[in-house]
């Protein structure tokens, strides 16, 4: 009997190839979209799940307070926090610190070769007992107990030594004051891509505290309560709960304030599993993801697969009605409701199985493109993940019941007398069903299309905003580790300026386009004469006299630094946002005023117009610029023209001639700046593709319904033509019902998407207003698509010879 059900199902598919193909494409598209988006979301939510202690690891972060208000949230803390919290809170089993060395890279010498290595951290002896790593060479016992120890990842060892058995080898980290010698004590597997704290090399924290070169470079001390530049992680004991620990942490913060260790500061515990998607704090080790975007894409994928199921229900019901006589005859000759239900469910099963197979094939072709588009790691293989196949099976089972249950139960319940007359297709019940499903489907399409127009317009608007800085034709070179004297930089600068196409050169501690975390921060800077103090968070960066002209920044008041400037003069240039926090409205009146800065008075020399250190997505930040002509971080080189290959070659040749012992590292400022939009552009691209799939599925459904409608009204069309109706009259007649249905979708969709768009735009400091055309244009596009889709099906019948239509009937 079951074999017979499958045989009939297959015959019906072959007999109705057009409808089968439309259903197959719709379901397969829905499955493909959902599978890929769910795999992406699963990866985003999987951060830290390879760590066996993930549920017990808490990162300590710092909130800067101004009274009861939070002025800044920093993911770094003070060095003594780890040891102190372990000794005072019984909930804490262990701790480890991670201090980034190099920020972002270190010049490393192996043999006679110099290389740059990224992501170097100094960590405590307990690091590997808290974070899970697989050791290839060496053992975790007593590791990092002594200064001068280093652990390399497998890829780092292969890069510098071409092998992994390198325990006992020596490497040098190069700094301005000399080298730091390190002995390799272990090699570990590369960390997973789904962790927030990635590293290429780890060194012992004892090296940071005792090595003379590192001390001169960073000055980190065990009892340092003035600088919070350390990531601190605690491992809770197995009996401790997160909520209890956070309450204990509040009391711990209060005790530190009472002990005069800190002021206007509190410490917050953050689960490491929440960092990637939910943390928006400053000085993160890498850009984080966004939970809102992930949930949004999941919601879109859900809407698309619902649209695909709606398609199937609509078309299956419509086509099943065409089989009314078959249903009636089956019931007359003895078929039961149960048997008819099984028949329709088997047909749905066959269709969903075929759609699942096609979805696997489509996803195979789209896999590499999707990985690039979504930002997933290149090595990920979704087909080796059992979750992919479990999801596919669940989609097929869900599809069978959601898309097959209604036709099975409704059509099997018809009275033979009614279905043999074929009257249900013209009944109020049948018409209302199909129209309701079309309304649902096109409401989804309206919402998605208006949203993608909003996203696109918002990103275009952000790119059109005046950044307050000129990033064009600018190469940024990382400072060498050997620049012990001013003369070398002067020689480097003069050699560059001697070239015809180089306009100017400047040095600075940070450049626009880099994350604000590249700068130092401090609180408690106030006007000297101010009676009440505020604890606002300010960003600090060093610049020379050429920096402002090179960056194309504008002074609103006062003067730039010049050849007479020096750090001893204690002069600063501040931006307008800093003035706003101090309550100064007139920039001219700010020039010459004194600041209480680290216990001494500094003079405001000039006021810069606000510029976006990061992208225009965020609000302006208060920046204080101090003078320094020391080549310690970056040199920015402005060219007169745009010839990248030639420019890189010129700068590299000059650099290597002046600093031969340091690896050359550079980036283009405009590209670095645009990288900040990468996540938004990725979101826009993925969203646009999903919207395209939604429109495709909706049009497929509409195409199938229009095809069914035309086939049922062929005789009516022939009669209308005989009595004088024109082709246009017939097209209007047949399109009218669909357009009215879609208009209902538009009326429902517009207010829903307005609310969604407003909520999404609230994430941006600078945002567009929702103009009428953002709604009108997508609506017009949808109406044109509907008319076009319906016309494709109707025009052939409308222009056909009516005699042929009537004879066929």
C-alpha positions, 0 to 999 in steps of 0.5 A, a space after each residue: 500500500 505504501 509503495 502505491 502511495 509513493 507511485 501515485 505521488 511520483 506520477 502526480 509530480 511528473 504529470 504536473 511538471 510546472 507546478 512541481 518545479 515551482 514548488 521544488 524551487 520554492 522549498 529548496 530555496 527556503 531550505 538553503 537559506 535557512 540552512 546557511 543562516 542557521 549554520 552562520 548563527 550557530 557559529 556566532 553563538 559557539 564562541 568559547 564552547 571549545 573551552 572545557 571551563 567556559 561556563 566558569 570563566 568570567 572576565 573582569 571589566 571596568 566601569 568608569 563612573 561619574 556619580 551614578 552615571 557610567 562614563 566609560 566601560 573598559 574590558 581591561 583592569 589593573 594588574 593587582 586585581 587578579 591576585 587580590 580577588 583570588 585571595 579575598 573572594 572564596 568563589 574564585 578558584 584561580 585567575 590569569 592575566 593577559 597583557 598585550 605586548 606590541 599592540 598590535 605586533 612585535 618585531 621578532 628576530 629568529 636567527 638572522 631574519 626579522 619578522 613581525 608577529 601579531 597577538 603576543 600576550 604576557 600571561 600568568 602560570 595559571 593560563 593553561 589551567 583555565 583556558 584549554 589548549 592542546 600541547 604538541 611539544 612541551 607540557 603545561 606543568 610549571 609553565 611560565 613560572 620563570 621569566 623569559 619563557 615563550 609558547 608558540 602556536 603551531 602556525 607560528 613555529 612553522 612560519 619561523 622555524 619550518 618545524 614544530 619541535 622547537 622547544 629549547 630554541 631562542 628568539 628575540 623580541 626587538 624594542 627601542 631599548 634593545 632585545 628581550 630574549 625568550 626561550 621556547 618552552 612549548 608549542 600548542 595547536 592554533 586556537 579555534 577561530 571562535 574565541 575572543 582572545 586569539 594569540 600567536 605567541 604567549 610569554 610569561 607574565 614574570 618576563 613583563 614584570 622583570 625584563 629591563 627592556 619590557 619594563 622601560 617599554 611598558 613599566 608594568 608593576 604588580 601593584 599598579 593601581 594607576 594603569 588598567 591595561 590588563 585583561 583579567 580572567 577568573 575561574 569560579 569554583 564549581 559550587 559558585 554561581 555567577 549571580 552570587 559572584 557578581 554580588 560579591 564583586 560589588 562589595 569587592 569594588 566598594 572595599 577597594 574604594 574605601 582602601 583608596 586603591 580606586 575611585 569612581 570605579 567599579 568592576 563588572 564580571 562578564 561571562 566569556 561566552 557573552 563577550 563576542 556577541 554582547 560586549 560593546 566595551 572599549 579596548 576589546 582584543 578584536 572587533 566583536 559580533 552583534 547579537 542583534 544582527 544575528 537574531 535579525 538574520 535568523 528572523 529573516 531566514 525564518 520568514 523566508 522558509 515560512 514564505 516557502 511553506 506558504 507557497 507549497 500550501 497555496 499551490 498544493 491546495 489549488 492544484 489538489 482542487 483541480 484533482 477534485 474528481 479524483 478525490 471524489 471518486 476515491 471516496 465514492 469507491 471506498 477510500 477513507 479520510 485516513 487513506 487520503 490524508 496519507 496520500 497527500 502527506 506522502 506527496 508532500 514528503 516526496 516533494 520535501 525530500 527532493 527539495 532537501 536534496 536540491 538544497 544540499 546541491 545549491 548550498 554546495 555551490 553557494 558555500 564558498 561565496 557564503 563563507 566569504 560574504 558572512 565572514 565565517 572562517 575559510 576552513 569551516 566545512 558545514 557538511 562535516 557538521 552533524 548539525 547541518 544534517 540534523 537541521 536539514 532533516 528537521 526542515 524536511 519533517 517540518 515541511 511535510 507537516 506544515 506544508 502537507 498537513 492542511 491540504 491533507 486534512 482539508 481536502 480529505 474532508 470534502 463531501 464527494 458531492 461537493 468535490 465532484 462538482 469542483 465547486 470548492 475552488 470558487 467557494 468563499 472558503 477556498 478563495 479566502 485561503 489562497 488570498 490570506 496566504 498571498 497576503 502573508 507572503 507578500 507582507 514578508 516581502 514588503 518588510 524585507 524590501 523596505 528594510 534593505 532599502 533602509 540599510 543601504 541608504 543608512 550606509 550610504 549616508 554614513 559614507 557621505 558624512 564629513 569625517 573631519 579628516 582626509 585619509 586619501 593617498 596616505 600610507 601609514 608605516 609602523 615604527 621600527 624597534 631600533 629607533 633609539 635616536 631622533 636622528 634616524 627618524 629625521 633622516 627617514 623623514 628627509 629622505 622621503 620628503 626629497 621624493 617628488 610625489 611625497 607631500 608631507 610626513 608626520 608621526 603620531 601615537 595613533 591614526 584615524 581609522 584605528 580603534 579608539 582602543 589604540 589610544 590611552 585613556 584617563 579620567 579626572 581631567 578638569 579645568 583648573 579653576 573648576 570647583 566641581 570635578 567630573 570623572 569623564 573618560 578622555 582619549 590621549 594621543 601624541 602628535 607632532 607639528 605636521 600631524 594636523 596638516 597631513 590629516 587635513 584636520 581643521 583648527 577651530 581656534 588657537 594654534 597648531 604645534 610648531 618647531 618650538 613645541 616640546 613636551 616640557 611646555 605642557 601644551 595640548 590641543 583638544 577637540 570640540 567634544 572635550 570642550 563640551 564635556 567641560 562646559 565650554 561653548 566658545 572655542 576661542 575662550 578655551 585657548 589659554 585656559 589651564 587643565 588639571 592634568 595628572 597633578 599639574 597644569 597644562 595649557 590648551 594651545 588649540 581646539 580642533 574641529 571634531 573628527 571621527 577617530 573611528 567611523 561615523 557610526 559612533 559619536 565623537 569622542 573627547 580627544 586630547 593631543 599632546 606633543 611628541 616628535 618621537 617615532 614610537 608608533 606610526 609615521 603617516 606619509 601623504 602623497 600627491 598622487 595615487 599610485 599604490 605600487 610605486 608608493 609602497 616600493 619608494 617607502 619600503 626602500 627608504 625604510 630598509 635603508 634607514 632601519 635595516 634590522 626591522 621588518 617593514 609594516 604598513 597600511 593604507 589609511 583609507 582602507 583601514 578606515 573603510 574596514 570599520 564598515 566591513 561588518 555593516 557591509 557584510 550584513 547589508 550583502 547577506 540581507 540583500 541576498 536573503 531579500 532577493 530569495 524572498 522575492 524569488 519565492 513570492 514571485 514563484 508562488 504568484 506565478 504558480 497561482 496565476 498559471 492556475 487561475 488562467 487555466 481555470 478561466 480560459 473559457 471565460 477569457 475566450 467568451 470575453 474576447 468574443 463579445 469585444 474585450 481587449 487584451 488590456 481589459 483582460 489583463 486588468 481583469 486578471 491582475 486586479 484580484 492579485 493587486 488588491 491582495 498585495 495592497 493589503 500586504 503593503 498596508 500591513 507591512 509598512 507600519 511593521 517595517 517602520 517600527 523595525 527600521 526605527 529600532 535598527 537605526 537607533 544603533 547609530 549615532 548618525 542616522 537618516 530620517 525615514 523618508 517617504 520614498 524609502 517606502 514608496 519605491 519598494 512598494 512600487 517595485 513590488 507592484 511592478 513585479 506582481 503585474 509582470 508576473 501575472 502578465 507573463 501567465 495571462 498574456 498568452 491566453 489573452 492574445 490567443 484565438 478565442 475559438 481555440 480556447 472555447 473548443 478546448 473547453 
